[in-house]
Amino acid sequence: MSNPVYGKQAQTSTHDDKRPAMFWVLIVGIILFLAWAPFQAALFNGQMLEFEKPLYWALILSTALLILGIVTYYKKFKLEDQRDWLAVLVMLLPLTYVLSLISAASHYLAMNMVVVQCIYASLFIITLYALRDRLSNRIIQTAIMTIAYLIIGFGFINWFGQWVLAGRLVGWFSTWVFNSRYIDAVMTDSNGSRLTSVFQYANTYAAFLMAFLFAAVFCLMKSKTWYGKAAHAFMLVPIIVSLFLTLSRGGLVMLPVVFVLLLLFFKPARQILWILHCVISLAVSLAVLNPITSWGLQLNQTYNGALAAKGWGLLLGASLGTAVVLWLIQTYLGPRLEKGMQGLASRKLSNLWLPVGSVIVIGVVAFLLIGTGLRSFLPANVETRLENINFRQHSVLERITFYRDASKLIADYPLIGAGGGGWATLYGKYQDYGYTSAQAHNFFMQYLVEVGIIGFIIFMAFILYIFYKYIKGYIKSDEENRDSHFLYLILAMSILLHSLLDFNMSYVFMGILVFIGLGGMAAAMDTQPVKRLVLKPEGFRPIYSIVIGTLSIVLVFSGLRFAQASNAAKEAKALESSNSFEQRQAAYNKDLNLRPTHNDSIIGLSRMYFQVYQQTKREEFYTGGLAIVDLGLQAEPYNKNMLFIKMRLEQAKGNNDKAFAILENNRANFIWDLDWYNLLINQAFEFGNKARLAKDTATEQKYFQAGLAAYQQVLDGVAHIKTVPPEIQLTRTFEVTPSIALSAGKIEFMSGKPAEAANILKNGLKDDLSDATNREVARYYIVALQQQGQDDKALYDKLIKADPKEKEQIAQLKSEK
């Protein structure tokens, strides 16, 4: 018999069992799915049309695999032990997202998160049963590690400038290859070129690398074959070099944390081997990092075959040399350490000594690299990133702001949350200053925002229970059983811990690795029987199979429908430059017939109707556009584009009160949006001035007061921005623009308050008087001064010089007033 799982013995398959054909179909399907997923931008849930279709195909494929799993493991569905209940309880995770649809800020994004959670639940159920089998467990572990190594190799192909080769390798099945190049496999930002491989985001690639660094070290130590040891040892240098090339500070900060936590699981002999493998690999990686970094940066500017070959030669040579050394250590030193330290291993708390010592050593090394000039031997870009690791640097302070703002959001949606995508939709309402971030940069905080306290408690109870039961069983088990599923703990723990600092789980492939990890850990839990069975196995089996099977079929067809809608939306978007109204209308309607509130098509069709109504004044286009955008706003009440289109439709119809009410009522939702303020204050002046000319004092005051209140909010925002720590790099300006100053100043000017008008207009003065708005600000400012018996002769002369007609316009403005 195969080795039993922890605790009481469970029946598992033996090497001699004949496995049905469906078993092999399922295993091959899982492997193909895992190989496909990372090259779709790691299935990033990017909350945009471009990212959604691979998610829907992932739903189709994962639920199809679940149907295969039901057929394959039908006889294993029972409620006899606690593991089986997890196959039921995991369904609560997507259900909490379904519940959050009630208060969802965005129905579209919330539905996408339901899709994501169904993918996770499907793969968890499959692996919960599949990974109990010794053979399938070994195959899946080998597949996961192989795919990870391919991703790392793919990254280096791009780093060494061979992006055409990389694109051709995956372009036949990846949607993210454009002009034979995988998009942003090497991304460029303010820090320079950063390696991302399939992820298009360096920090998440760093989280991936950290997880598989420790996975590779563990596989090296547990492998019983020479080629297994050699293969995993060979990959350690590429992984560590890749980690440095991401320039991820979060990855470097979390690496020692996970290193020490995992060290606690091993006996002293293995702890020494763990440290030796990591230290030697790190030393070799640092030795080759400078030239590989330099050559890669050059090759991404101008490709040179000889230089690329040189880079590959150095990397492969260093990896091969390291593999030989680590193979020798593991093969010859490993058994001697195990034998020689048996006595020490039996002592209480003996496994704590090296982890505690490691913490001290890591602290010293960190101080030397961050606090001294020792880091100068590293590449300049890596040195700069290390230099900036502190609690007062931009990314740390910005993340603290995100978490504080998320807390405010949670307070308004405490129980069931704001739905999937709640942060992306609502953060503009709660943000402390005008940053742009559709991700909260903390998976757990974002999860709490989306499903509230109820959903968060269910999720945390689910994962903590699995970790608790796995670790409890691990402690009681023998060495061989410990090794059988420990890879899954490494993956799940590493990714989840790094997700405290970033949005790794928004990459659904990373989430898949986590839930496969949880499934693998759950498969290795003890088989403690459930004391009171609600249903006997023969009763539970058909009910569970029918329920899961039916849901799977529904999800497959839903995924197909969503994928068709996505295709139609892309077709409609591609036709936006077309002059054929009928062709564009048909494309939009095709999408909306499949998915009535699909954002892009709602916006595109209603905007087109607005444009046609402007040209023709035909009533059906006004009513049609309004009906469509109102339908969209029922599902997406905070969608700025939809609100803007509705405002323009009402304005075009002459419904100024309704148009202005949209701006005024939603001002609190866009508190750092200068475009919104500019439009609101401009409309307040325009509509208020019309009322003034019509002698409608009440309406005039209503609009003018609203405009001035918005202007005061801008001033308050400008004052608040000055309190933001200087280390935070503001990516969006927030200031009194000439246009805002002009509209607010004209309100005071027309209200007969020249002193107040001059004070406002002064904030909008600019040196460039070739701009019409800047000249108008100067014109009103000069007249406002003159009405107080003051003047600005230098500005007046400069204005007249910029445009001689201004002299006449100033005179006219004075006469009108």
Disulfide bonds with the S-S distance in Angstrom:
none
